[in-house]
C-alpha cells in the first residue's frame, strides 16, 4: 500500500504560489491500509525536488494506435512548435485537438484521450483505472515529464495497456483541474503542474501527485515504479482503494462547501479591511517590496487592495503605509529582472527576493492585471514611471500576444533554444545576455563621456551586466544561466549620467537606443513557444486593461484596441443562439480563428471577467452597447452558476455530472476569484441597470464568504474591495453632454485622472430612449447647464449641484465637499 508522506520543496516553476512537491513512500504491496475513521488516508505520491510548473492547462487525448494521415497530422499537430517535414513515429488522438498543450503530446507513444465521454466509456467497458495528466503548454516541468516519461516507449506501453490515459489542458478545463487539484492538495499537502492523478472508471480519484521522474531516484519512486504498484493495488486491493476514494470525496465535498447561514449578513467592511491590511503588512518584505522572501510573485490583487484601502484611509498612518507598500513593490518590480527591459512585459515570478532572476514564462493574465495596477499607481502618485510601465506592458501584448482577429494569446514559454546554437531548450535563453554580446552590439564611444566610455559601458553599468554574468549559482540551481546576465536597473538615470559625465537627457537617449538595438537582435533569435489559445476569461482581463489604461491616458489607439477585443469576444466566443460564452478558440494554420466541435462552454470566470471588461469599456468610451451586453451576460451567469441555497456562484455548471465537486473558489491568487469579481460586477450593474436584486445578490454572495473574509481576508483581497464598495456606497458620476465634444471630454478626463474605486461613470447625451435613461428614468431630469457639458455627483440618493468646470469636478470628487440637493 502507499501511505501519505509529505515534504516541502521549492519549485523552479511553482504555480500561483510555491508548490509543495509530492514524494511517494511505499509499504509492502500486501500491507494493510492504515485508515482511521473519516480521516483522509489517501494515496499520495510526492515528487522529486523537481518542482511543478507555475501554471498549467488541462489536456488529455493520446493514443498511439489511432492512425491519422501524415498530411492531416502535420497540419493539426504542428501548432506552436513549427511544422516538421518528417512523419512522426506515433500519432494519437490529440493530433485532432486545437489546444497547444494537447498538440505537444500528439506524438507520444501513449494512447492519450482528451477529457470526454469516449475516454470514460472505454474505462468503464474495459474496467480500467484512468491516468489523468493535467498541465499547460508553457509549463516547464510538464515539458520535462513529457520528455522523460511520455516519450519513453516502455512507459508509453505500460500506460496504454493498463490505463485509460487522459490529457487535460488546465486552461481549457479549469473545472477538471480544480476538482483534482483540490484532491491532490488535500491528500498531499500541496500541488502543482504537471498534475498526475489516478481515477476509478467513475472518475473518483484514489492516488495523486505531480511530477514524477521516469525511474526511482534516491528514496523516491519513479513513474515506472508508481505505475507497477498502482496496477498491483488495482488488482489485489481494489475495494479498499474505491472505498477510500469515496470517503475522501465526501470529506472534500463537506470541507470545500461555501454557503451563508440563513439570514447571515456580510461582516463589517472596515474591520475586514483593517485585518486584511494588517495581514499583508505582516508578510510584507520591506527592502524590495512584495509579500514573501522567495519565490516572489507580483500578486496584483494585493496591490490593488492596498491602493483601495489607502483611498478611504488617506489621513491615517495605516493608509499611508498601505500606499507606500504598493508603490514600492511596483517600483522595485519595474526596475527588476522580472520586468523585460528589452521587449517589455513581465515574467511570471522572481526566484529571489530582489525581483532579479525570474521564471521567464510570460502570462497574459499577469500583463492584464499589472497594466491596471501600474496605471492606478500613476493616478495616485502622479509618477510618470508607472504610466510608462503600463504603456510598455500593452505595447508588448499588442506586438507579441495579439491575434489579428482582436483576441489575445495566452502565454509565452520560459524555454527556448539558445541563439548560440544547439537543439536543447534552456530557461531564459531568449532573454539573457553575455557581456561580450552587449559589447559587440554597442561598441561606439560616447562623445563627451568620461574615460572614453562606450555605449556598452554605460548600458552595462546601468543594468548590472557583468563580465562573468550576474546570476549567482544560488539563483541558477540548474546551471542554465552560467555566464549570462539578467538585466536589472542598478542605478537611477541621474546617477548613471553623473558617473559618465553626461546629461540625463543624453543618458536616457543612449539607454533607449541600446534597448532598441538589443530588441532587434533578439528578434532574430529562436523564439519561445507561443500558446495561441485565446481564453474568454483572460481576454476579459485584457479588455479591462486596455480600457482602463486608455481612459486614464486619453489614448485613442488603446481604446480602439479595447473595442476590437470586445468585438472579438462577441464574434468568436459568444454563442448567441445558445446564449452561452465559449471558453476558448484557437489560431488556425492559416492564421484564422478556429473552434473545436463541440466547443467548451464558458465557466464562471469567463462570464465574470468579460462582464467586468465590458463595464470598464463602457466607462472608457461611453458606448451603451457594452452595458447592454454586460447586463445580458450577468442574467445568463445567474441562470447557470448561482447557488440558490447557499449563495455565491459555482465555478462550473452544477448540472455537469462529470465534475464531482461543485466548488466556489475562495482565494484571490494569480487571478482574482470569479466570485470576488462578480461581487463588484453585481454592485456596479445594480447602479447602471437599476436592479435592486443585484445589489441584494452581491450582499448574499459576500455573506456566503463571511467566515473566510472575517478570519483570513488576506486570501480574498479582491473580495474585500467589493465589501468596501458595498460599505462606502458607489458614487454615481453623471456627465450630461454631447459625446466627443471638447467640454464633455474635459469632464471625463477629470474623472479618469483620479483613482476612484467606488464609483460608476455615466454619460447622458440627450437620448431619452437610450439604455441608461430607460433603466434609470431619473437621469432624464439631468441636463446641461448653460449649453455646456455638466457633471452631477450622486450618492445615497443625493446629488451635488451641477458642475461645469473640470477642476471643480476634481475637487468635488477628491474631498466630496459641495452643496447638494435631493434627487
C-alpha positions in Angstrom: 0.0 0.0 0.0 1.0 3.6 -0.4 0.9 5.8 2.6 0.9 9.5 2.9 4.2 11.2 3.1 4.6 15.0 2.9 7.6 17.1 2.2 8.1 20.7 1.1 10.4 21.7 -1.7 11.0 25.0 -3.5 9.8 25.0 -7.1 11.5 26.2 -10.1 8.1 26.7 -11.8 5.7 26.7 -8.9 2.1 27.7 -9.8 0.5 30.7 -8.3 2.3 30.0 -5.1 5.4 27.9 -4.4 4.1 24.3 -4.7 4.9 21.6 -2.2 6.3 18.7 -4.0 4.8 15.2 -3.6 7.0 12.3 -2.9 5.9 8.7 -2.6 6.6 6.3 0.3 5.8 2.7 -0.2 4.9 0.0 2.2 4.9 -3.6 1.1 2.4 -4.3 -1.6 0.3 -6.5 0.6 0.5 -4.3 3.7 -2.9 -3.4 5.2 -4.1 0.1 4.6 -3.9 2.3 7.6 -7.2 4.2 7.8 -8.9 5.7 10.7 -12.5 6.7 10.6 -13.1 9.6 8.3 -9.5 10.8 8.2 -8.2 11.2 4.7 -5.8 8.4 4.3 -5.3 8.5 0.6 -2.5 7.6 -1.6 -0.3 10.5 -2.2 2.8 10.4 -4.3 5.3 13.2 -3.7 7.8 14.1 -6.2 11.4 14.6 -6.5 12.8 18.0 -5.9 11.9 19.0 -9.4 9.1 21.5 -8.8 5.9 21.5 -10.6 5.2 24.3 -13.0 3.8 27.6 -12.3 0.6 27.3 -14.1 -1.0 24.8 -16.3 -3.6 23.7 -18.8 -5.8 20.6 -18.7 -5.4 18.3 -21.6 -5.8 14.6 -22.3 -6.2 12.7 -25.6 -3.4 10.4 -26.6 -3.5 7.1 -28.4 -0.6 5.6 -30.4 -2.9 3.2 -32.1 -5.1 5.9 -33.6 -4.0 6.3 -37.2 -4.1 9.6 -39.0 -2.8 10.5 -42.4 0.5 12.2 -42.2 -0.8 15.3 -44.0 -3.6 15.7 -41.6 -1.4 15.1 -38.6 1.2 17.6 -39.7 -1.4 20.3 -40.2 -3.0 19.6 -36.8 -0.1 18.9 -34.6 2.5 21.5 -35.5 0.9 24.5 -33.8 3.4 26.5 -31.7 6.4 24.3 -32.4 6.8 24.7 -36.1 5.9 22.0 -38.6 8.0 19.0 -39.3 8.7 17.5 -42.7 9.5 14.1 -41.2 6.5 11.9 -40.3 6.3 11.1 -36.6 6.6 7.5 -35.4 3.5 7.9 -33.3 0.4 9.9 -33.7 -2.5 9.8 -31.3 -6.0 11.4 -30.8 -4.5 14.6 -29.5 -3.4 15.4 -33.1 -7.1 16.2 -33.7 -7.2 18.8 -30.9 -6.5 22.5 -31.1 -5.0 23.1 -27.6 -1.3 23.8 -28.0 -0.7 21.8 -24.9 -2.5 18.8 -26.2 -0.8 19.1 -29.5 2.6 18.9 -27.7 1.6 15.4 -26.7 0.1 14.3 -30.1 3.1 12.1 -30.9 3.8 10.5 -27.6 3.7 6.6 -27.7 0.8 6.9 -25.2 -2.8 6.2 -26.1 -4.0 9.6 -25.0 -7.6 10.6 -24.9 -9.0 14.1 -24.4 -11.3 14.6 -21.4 -14.7 13.3 -22.7 -17.2 10.6 -23.0 -15.1 8.4 -25.2 -12.4 8.0 -22.6 -15.0 7.5 -19.8 -16.8 4.8 -21.8 -13.5 3.0 -22.5 -12.6 3.0 -18.8 -16.0 1.5 -17.9 -16.1 -1.0 -20.7 -12.6 -2.3 -20.1 -12.8 -1.8 -16.3 -9.5 0.1 -16.2 -8.3 2.9 -14.0 -7.8 6.3 -15.5 -4.5 8.1 -15.6 -5.3 11.8 -15.7 -2.4 14.1 -16.6 -3.0 17.9 -16.3 -0.7 20.7 -17.4 -0.4 23.6 -19.8 1.8 24.4 -22.8 4.3 26.8 -21.1 4.8 24.7 -18.0 8.5 23.8 -17.7 8.1 20.6 -15.6 5.3 19.5 -17.9 7.9 19.6 -20.7 10.4 17.7 -18.5 7.9 14.9 -17.7 6.9 14.5 -21.3 10.5 14.3 -22.5 11.5 11.8 -19.7 8.4 9.7 -19.5 5.7 10.3 -22.1 8.1 9.9 -24.9 9.5 6.7 -23.5 8.3 3.7 -25.4 8.3 1.3 -22.4 6.4 3.7 -20.2 4.0 4.5 -23.0 3.2 0.9 -23.4 2.6 0.3 -19.7 0.3 3.4 -19.6 -1.6 2.4 -22.8 -2.0 -1.3 -21.9 -3.1 -0.8 -18.3 -4.8 2.6 -18.0 -7.1 4.8 -19.9 -4.9 7.9 -20.3 -6.5 11.3 -20.4 -4.6 14.6 -21.1 -6.1 17.8 -20.0 -5.1 21.4 -20.6 -6.0 23.1 -17.3 -6.5 26.4 -19.1 -9.2 24.8 -21.3 -10.8 22.9 -18.5 -10.3 24.7 -15.2 -13.2 22.8 -13.8 -11.5 19.5 -14.1 -8.2 20.9 -12.9 -9.8 22.5 -9.7 -11.5 19.2 -8.7 -8.4 17.0 -8.9 -6.0 19.7 -7.6 -8.3 20.0 -4.6 -7.8 16.3 -4.1 -4.0 16.4 -4.6 -3.6 19.4 -2.2 -5.8 17.8 0.5 -4.1 14.4 0.4 -0.5 15.5 -0.4 -0.2 18.9 1.4 0.4 20.8 -1.8 0.2 20.6 -5.6 1.4 21.9 -8.9 1.7 21.0 -12.5 2.1 18.7 -14.2 -0.6 17.0 -12.0 -0.8 13.2 -12.1 -4.0 11.6 -10.7 -5.3 8.1 -10.9 -9.1 7.7 -11.0 -11.7 4.9 -10.9 -13.7 4.4 -14.1 -16.4 6.6 -12.5 -13.8 9.5 -12.2 -13.2 9.2 -8.4 -9.6 9.9 -7.6 -7.7 7.4 -5.4 -4.0 8.4 -5.9 -2.4 11.7 -6.8 0.8 13.5 -7.3 2.6 16.0 -9.5 5.8 15.5 -11.4 7.5 12.0 -11.4 10.9 11.1 -12.8 10.8 8.1 -15.0 12.8 5.9 -12.7 13.5 5.7 -8.9 15.7 8.5 -7.6 17.3 8.0 -4.2 14.4 7.0 -2.0 11.7 8.5 -4.2 9.8 6.3 -6.7 9.9 6.9 -10.4 6.8 6.7 -12.7 7.6 3.1 -13.7 7.5 2.0 -10.0 4.4 4.0 -9.3 2.6 2.5 -12.2 3.6 -1.0 -11.2 2.4 -0.5 -7.6 -0.9 1.0 -8.7 -1.5 -1.9 -11.1 -0.8 -4.3 -8.2 -3.2 -2.5 -5.9 -5.9 -2.2 -8.5 -5.8 -6.0 -9.0 -5.3 -7.0 -5.4 -6.8 -4.3 -3.2 -9.3 -2.5 -5.4 -12.3 -2.5 -2.9 -10.1 -0.6 -0.4 -9.0 1.9 -2.9 -12.5 2.6 -4.0 -14.0 2.9 -0.5 -11.1 5.2 0.5 -11.8 7.3 -2.6 -15.5 7.6 -1.8 -14.7 8.7 1.8 -12.2 11.2 0.6 -14.6 12.7 -1.9 -17.3 13.0 0.7 -14.9 14.7 3.0 -13.8 17.1 0.3 -17.4 17.9 -0.6 -18.1 18.9 3.1 -14.7 20.6 3.5 -15.0 22.8 0.4 -18.6 23.9 0.9 -19.1 27.7 0.9 -22.5 28.9 2.0 -24.3 31.6 4.0 -26.3 30.7 7.1 -30.0 31.7 6.9 -30.3 35.5 7.4 -26.5 35.9 7.6 -25.1 39.3 6.6 -21.6 40.1 5.3 -19.0 41.0 8.0 -18.3 44.7 8.8 -16.2 46.1 6.0 -13.9 48.4 8.0 -12.9 45.6 10.3 -12.3 43.2 7.5 -10.3 45.7 5.5 -8.2 46.6 8.5 -7.5 43.0 9.2 -6.5 42.4 5.6 -4.1 45.3 5.7 -2.5 44.0 8.9 -2.1 40.6 7.5 -0.5 41.9 4.3 1.7 44.3 6.4 2.9 41.3 8.4 4.0 39.4 5.3 5.5 42.5 3.5 9.2 42.4 2.6 10.4 46.0 3.2 13.7 46.1 1.2 12.4 45.1 -2.2 8.6 45.0 -1.7 6.4 42.1 -2.2 5.0 39.7 0.3 7.5 36.9 0.8 11.2 36.3 0.5 11.4 33.9 -2.4 10.0 32.9 -4.8 8.2 36.3 -5.1 5.0 36.7 -7.1 3.6 40.0 -8.4 0.1 39.5 -6.8 -1.7 42.4 -8.4 -4.8 41.6 -6.3 -2.8 42.6 -3.1 -1.5 45.8 -4.7 -4.9 46.9 -5.8 -6.4 46.2 -2.4 -3.7 48.3 -0.8 -4.4 51.3 -3.1 -8.1 50.9 -2.5 -7.5 50.8 1.3 -5.5 54.0 1.0 -8.3 55.7 -0.9 -10.6 55.5 2.2 -7.9 55.9 4.8 -5.8 58.7 3.3 -5.3 60.6 6.5 -4.3 57.6 8.7 -0.9 56.1 9.2 -2.2 52.8 8.1 -3.4 54.3 4.8 -0.1 56.0 4.1 1.7 52.7 4.9 -0.6 50.7 2.6 0.1 53.1 -0.3 3.9 53.0 0.3 3.8 49.2 0.3 2.0 49.1 -3.1 4.1 51.8 -4.8 7.4 50.5 -3.5 6.6 47.0 -4.7 5.5 48.2 -8.1 8.6 50.4 -8.4 11.0 47.6 -7.5 9.3 45.2 -9.9 9.6 47.7 -12.7 13.4 48.0 -12.0 13.9 44.3 -11.5 14.7 41.4 -13.9 11.1 40.2 -13.6 10.4 43.2 -16.0 11.7 42.6 -19.5 13.7 45.8 -20.2 14.3 45.0 -23.8 11.0 43.7 -25.1 8.6 44.9 -22.3 6.1 42.8 -20.4 6.5 40.9 -17.1 7.7 37.4 -16.4 5.7 35.1 -14.1 7.6 35.5 -10.8 11.0 36.1 -9.3 13.1 33.2 -7.9 14.8 35.6 -5.5 13.7 38.3 -3.1 15.1 41.2 -5.2 13.0 40.6 -8.3 16.2 39.8 -10.2 16.1 36.3 -11.8 12.7 35.4 -12.9 10.9 32.3 -14.1 10.8 33.6 -17.7 7.4 32.5 -18.7 5.0 35.4 -19.6 1.3 35.0 -18.9 -1.5 37.1 -20.4 -3.3 37.4 -17.1 -0.2 38.9 -15.4 0.1 41.5 -18.1 -3.6 42.4 -17.8 -3.6 42.9 -14.1 -0.2 44.6 -13.8 -1.2 47.1 -16.5 -4.2 48.1 -14.4 -2.1 48.2 -11.2 0.6 50.4 -12.8 -1.9 52.9 -14.3 -3.6 53.0 -10.9 -0.3 53.8 -9.3 0.2 56.6 -11.8 -3.2 58.0 -10.8 -2.5 58.0 -7.0 1.2 59.1 -7.2 1.5 61.2 -10.4 4.7 59.4 -11.2 5.4 59.1 -14.9 7.3 55.9 -14.4 4.2 54.0 -13.5 2.3 55.2 -16.6 5.2 54.4 -18.8 5.3 50.8 -17.5 1.6 50.4 -18.1 2.0 51.5 -21.7 5.0 49.2 -22.1 3.0 46.2 -21.0 0.3 46.9 -23.5 3.0 47.5 -26.2 4.3 44.0 -25.5 0.8 42.5 -25.6 -0.1 44.3 -28.8 3.1 43.2 -30.5 3.6 39.6 -29.2 0.3 38.3 -27.8 -2.3 39.8 -30.2 -4.2 38.0 -32.9 -5.4 39.9 -36.0 -9.0 39.0 -35.0 -8.7 41.1 -31.9 -8.1 38.3 -29.5 -5.1 37.8 -27.2 -2.9 34.7 -26.9 -2.4 33.0 -23.6 1.3 32.8 -22.9 5.0 32.7 -24.0 7.1 29.9 -22.7 10.2 30.3 -20.5 12.3 27.9 -22.5 13.8 28.3 -26.0 16.8 27.2 -28.0 19.9 29.4 -27.3 20.9 31.8 -30.1 24.4 30.3 -29.8 23.2 27.0 -31.2 22.2 23.6 -30.1 18.9 21.8 -30.0 18.1 21.7 -26.3 15.9 24.4 -25.0 17.0 26.4 -22.0 15.2 28.5 -19.5 15.5 32.2 -20.2 17.7 31.7 -23.4 15.6 34.3 -25.2 16.0 37.0 -22.6 19.6 36.9 -21.2 22.8 38.4 -22.5 26.6 37.8 -22.1 28.8 40.8 -21.6 30.6 40.1 -24.9 27.2 40.2 -26.8 26.5 43.6 -25.3 29.9 45.0 -26.1 29.8 43.7 -29.6 26.4 45.3 -30.2 27.1 48.7 -28.5 30.8 49.5 -29.4 30.5 53.2 -30.1 32.5 55.6 -28.0 30.1 58.2 -26.5 31.2 61.7 -27.2 31.9 63.7 -24.0 31.7 60.7 -21.7 34.5 60.3 -19.1 37.2 57.7 -19.8 36.2 57.3 -23.5 33.2 55.2 -22.3 31.3 53.3 -24.9 27.5 52.9 -25.1 28.1 49.3 -23.8 29.9 50.7 -20.8 27.0 52.9 -19.9 24.4 50.2 -20.5 26.3 47.6 -18.6 26.7 49.9 -15.6 23.1 50.9 -15.6 21.7 47.4 -16.0 24.2 45.5 -13.8 25.8 43.5 -16.7 29.0 41.7 -15.5 31.8 40.0 -17.5 31.2 36.6 -15.9 27.4 37.0 -15.7 25.3 38.5 -12.9 23.4 35.3 -11.9 24.7 33.5 -8.8 24.7 29.7 -8.5 22.0 30.0 -5.8 19.8 31.8 -8.3 20.6 29.2 -11.0 20.4 25.7 -9.5 20.1 24.0 -12.9 23.1 25.8 -14.4 21.2 27.2 -17.3 22.3 30.8 -16.8 26.1 30.5 -16.3 27.9 33.5 -17.8 24.6 35.2 -18.6 23.1 38.4 -17.4 19.5 39.2 -16.5 19.1 42.9 -16.9 18.2 44.8 -13.7 18.3 48.5 -13.2 21.1 49.1 -10.6 21.2 52.9 -10.7 18.9 55.8 -11.4 19.4 57.5 -14.7 20.7 60.6 -12.8 23.4 58.5 -11.1 24.4 56.8 -14.3 24.6 60.1 -16.1 26.8 61.6 -13.3 29.0 58.5 -13.4 29.9 59.1 -17.0 29.8 62.9 -17.1 26.9 63.2 -19.5 23.4 64.8 -19.2 20.4 62.9 -18.0 18.8 63.5 -21.4 21.8 62.0 -23.1 21.8 59.0 -20.8 18.1 58.4 -21.4 18.7 58.6 -25.2 21.7 56.2 -25.1 19.8 53.6 -22.9 16.7 53.7 -25.1 18.9 53.4 -28.3 20.7 50.4 -26.7 17.4 48.7 -25.8 16.1 49.2 -29.3 19.2 47.6 -30.9 19.1 44.7 -28.5 15.4 44.1 -29.3 16.2 44.0 -33.0 18.9 41.4 -32.4 16.7 39.4 -30.1 14.0 39.2 -32.7 16.5 37.1 -34.8 16.9 34.5 -32.0 14.8 31.3 -31.8 11.6 32.4 -30.0 10.0 30.6 -27.1 6.8 28.6 -27.8 3.7 30.8 -28.0 0.4 29.4 -26.7 -2.0 30.8 -29.3 -5.1 29.6 -27.4 -7.5 32.5 -26.8 -9.3 32.2 -23.5 -12.5 34.2 -22.8 -11.6 34.9 -19.2 -8.1 36.2 -19.8 -9.3 38.2 -22.8 -11.8 39.8 -20.5 -9.0 40.8 -18.1 -7.1 42.2 -21.0 -10.1 44.2 -22.2 -10.2 45.8 -18.7 -6.5 46.7 -19.1 -6.8 48.4 -22.5 -9.9 50.2 -21.5 -8.5 51.4 -18.1 -5.1 52.5 -19.4 -6.6 54.1 -22.5 -9.1 56.1 -20.4 -6.5 57.4 -17.9 -4.1 58.4 -20.6 -6.7 59.6 -23.1 -5.1 57.3 -25.7 -7.5 56.7 -28.5 -5.4 53.9 -30.0 -5.6 51.9 -26.8 -9.4 52.5 -26.6 -9.8 51.3 -30.2 -7.8 48.2 -29.3 -10.2 47.6 -26.4 -13.2 47.9 -28.7 -11.6 45.4 -31.1 -11.1 43.0 -28.2 -14.7 43.3 -27.2 -15.9 42.7 -30.7 -13.7 39.7 -30.9 -15.3 38.3 -27.8 -18.8 38.8 -29.2 -17.9 37.4 -32.6 -15.8 34.4 -31.7 -16.6 33.5 -28.0 -20.3 34.2 -27.7 -22.8 31.7 -29.0 -25.8 34.0 -29.4 -28.1 31.1 -30.3 -27.4 29.2 -27.1 -26.8 32.4 -25.1 -23.5 30.9 -23.9 -20.0 32.2 -23.6 -17.4 29.8 -25.1 -14.3 29.1 -23.1 -11.7 29.3 -25.9 -10.9 29.5 -29.5 -7.6 28.9 -31.4 -5.4 30.3 -34.1 -5.5 28.1 -37.1 -2.8 27.1 -39.5 -3.8 29.9 -41.9 -3.9 32.4 -39.0 -7.7 32.1 -39.0 -9.8 31.7 -35.8 -10.8 28.1 -35.2 -13.2 26.4 -32.8 -13.4 22.7 -31.7 -16.6 20.7 -32.0 -18.3 20.7 -29.7 -16.9 23.8 -28.2 -16.2 24.1 -24.5 -18.8 26.1 -22.8 -17.6 29.0 -20.6 -17.1 28.8 -16.9 -17.8 31.4 -14.2 -14.6 33.3 -14.6 -15.3 33.7 -18.3 -18.6 35.4 -17.6 -17.3 37.5 -14.6 -14.1 38.7 -16.3 -15.8 39.6 -19.5 -18.6 41.5 -17.7 -16.0 43.5 -15.8 -14.2 44.2 -19.0 -17.4 45.4 -20.6 -18.2 47.7 -17.7 -14.7 49.1 -17.8 -15.0 49.6 -21.6 -18.3 51.5 -21.1 -16.7 53.8 -18.6 -13.8 54.4 -21.0 -15.8 55.1 -24.2 -19.4 55.6 -23.0 -20.9 53.4 -25.7 -24.0 51.9 -24.1 -24.0 48.7 -26.2 -21.3 47.4 -23.9 -23.5 48.0 -20.8 -26.4 46.2 -22.5 -24.3 43.1 -23.3 -22.9 43.1 -19.7 -26.5 43.1 -18.4 -27.3 40.1 -20.7 -24.3 38.2 -19.6 -25.0 38.8 -15.9 -28.5 37.4 -16.3 -27.1 34.4 -18.0 -24.4 33.9 -15.4 -27.1 34.0 -12.7 -29.0 31.3 -14.5 -26.0 29.0 -15.0 -24.0 29.3 -11.8 -25.9 30.9 -8.9 -26.4 28.7 -5.8 -29.9 29.4 -4.7 -29.4 27.6 -1.4 -26.1 28.8 -0.1 -25.4 32.0 -2.1 -22.5 32.7 -4.3 -21.6 31.2 -7.7 -20.3 27.7 -8.5 -17.2 27.8 -10.7 -18.7 25.5 -13.3 -22.1 24.3 -14.4 -23.6 22.3 -11.5 -25.5 20.1 -13.9 -22.3 18.6 -15.3 -22.2 15.1 -13.8 -18.6 14.5 -14.7 -17.4 17.3 -12.3 -17.5 15.6 -8.9 -17.1 18.7 -6.7 -19.1 21.8 -7.1 -16.6 24.4 -6.0 -16.7 28.1 -5.2 -13.1 29.3 -5.3 -12.3 31.1 -2.1 -8.9 32.6 -2.9 -7.7 35.5 -5.0 -4.4 34.3 -6.3 -2.6 34.7 -9.6 -6.1 35.6 -11.0 -8.9 37.0 -8.9 -11.6 34.7 -7.8 -14.6 34.9 -10.1 -16.9 35.3 -7.1 -14.8 38.3 -6.0 -15.1 39.9 -9.4 -18.8 39.0 -9.5 -19.5 40.8 -6.2 -18.2 44.0 -7.7 -19.9 43.4 -11.0 -23.3 43.0 -9.4 -22.9 46.1 -7.4 -21.9 48.2 -10.4 -24.6 46.7 -12.6 -27.2 47.4 -9.9 -26.4 51.1 -10.3 -26.3 51.0 -14.1 -29.4 48.9 -14.7 -31.5 49.9 -11.7 -31.8 46.3 -10.5 -32.0 46.2 -6.7 -32.0 42.4 -6.8 -28.4 42.6 -8.0 -27.4 44.7 -5.0 -29.0 42.1 -2.8 -27.3 39.2 -4.7 -24.0 40.9 -4.2 -24.7 41.0 -0.4 -25.7 37.4 -0.4 -22.5 36.4 -2.2 -20.4 38.3 0.3 -22.4 36.7 3.2 -21.6 33.2 1.8 -17.8 34.0 2.2 -18.3 35.7 5.6 -16.2 33.2 7.5 -13.2 33.4 5.1 -13.5 37.2 5.0 -13.6 37.5 8.7 -10.7 35.1 9.5 -8.3 35.3 6.6 -9.2 38.3 4.4 -5.6 38.2 3.0 -6.9 35.2 1.0 -9.5 37.4 -0.7 -8.2 40.9 -1.2 -10.3 41.4 -4.3 -13.4 40.4 -2.5 -12.5 42.7 0.4 -12.5 45.5 -2.1 -16.1 44.6 -3.1 -17.1 44.5 0.5 -15.6 48.0 1.0 -17.5 49.3 -2.1 -20.7 48.0 -0.5 -20.0 49.7 2.7 -18.9 53.1 1.3 -21.6 53.0 -1.4 -20.8 53.9 -5.0 -20.7 57.5 -6.3 -22.7 57.9 -9.5 -20.9 60.4 -11.7 -23.2 61.6 -14.4 -21.9 63.7 -17.3 -24.5 65.4 -19.4 -23.0 66.5 -22.7 -22.5 65.7 -26.4 -20.3 62.6 -27.0 -16.8 63.6 -28.2 -17.4 67.3 -27.6 -14.4 69.1 -26.1 -16.2 70.2 -22.9 -17.6 66.7 -22.4 -14.1 65.2 -23.0 -12.6 67.6 -20.4 -15.0 66.5 -17.7 -14.4 62.8 -18.5 -10.7 63.4 -18.4 -11.0 65.0 -14.9 -12.8 61.9 -13.7 -10.3 59.5 -15.3 -7.3 61.3 -13.9 -8.3 60.1 -10.4 -8.3 56.7 -8.7 -12.0 56.3 -7.6 -12.5 52.7 -6.7 -16.1 53.3 -5.5 -17.8 54.9 -8.5 -19.8 54.4 -11.6 -19.5 56.8 -14.5 -22.3 57.6 -16.9 -22.8 59.8 -20.0 -26.2 61.2 -20.8 -26.2 62.7 -24.3 -29.9 63.7 -24.6 -31.1 60.3 -25.9 -34.2 59.7 -23.7 -34.6 56.3 -25.3 -31.0 55.2 -24.6 -30.1 52.2 -22.4 -29.4 54.3 -19.2 -32.4 56.6 -19.4 -34.6 53.5 -19.9 -33.2 51.7 -16.9 -32.8 54.9 -14.7 -35.6 57.3 -15.6 -34.3 59.9 -13.1 -31.4 60.6 -15.4 -33.8 62.2 -17.9 -34.2 65.1 -15.4 -30.4 65.9 -15.6 -29.3 68.2 -18.3 -26.6 70.6 -19.5 -26.3 73.9 -17.8 -25.9 77.0 -20.0 -25.4 74.8 -23.0 -22.1 73.3 -21.8 -21.3 69.8 -20.5 -22.3 69.4 -16.9 -21.4 66.9 -14.2 -23.5 65.6 -11.3 -22.1 63.6 -8.5 -24.7 61.5 -6.7 -24.5 59.2 -3.6 -27.2 57.7 -1.4 -30.0 59.3 -3.5 -28.5 62.8 -3.1 -26.8 64.7 -5.9 -24.4 67.6 -6.0 -25.3 70.8 -7.6 -24.3 70.8 -11.3 -20.6 71.4 -12.0 -19.2 72.5 -15.4 -15.5 73.2 -14.6 -13.2 70.2 -14.7 -11.1 71.4 -11.8 -14.1 71.9 -9.7 -15.2 68.4 -10.5 -11.8 67.0 -9.5 -12.1 68.9 -6.2 -15.6 67.6 -5.6 -14.5 64.0 -6.3 -11.5 64.2 -4.1 -12.9 65.8 -1.0 -16.7 65.4 -1.5 -17.5 68.9 -0.3 -20.2 70.6 -2.2 -23.7 71.9 -2.0 -26.2 69.1 -2.6 -29.9 68.7 -3.4 -32.1 65.7 -3.1 -32.6 63.5 -6.1 
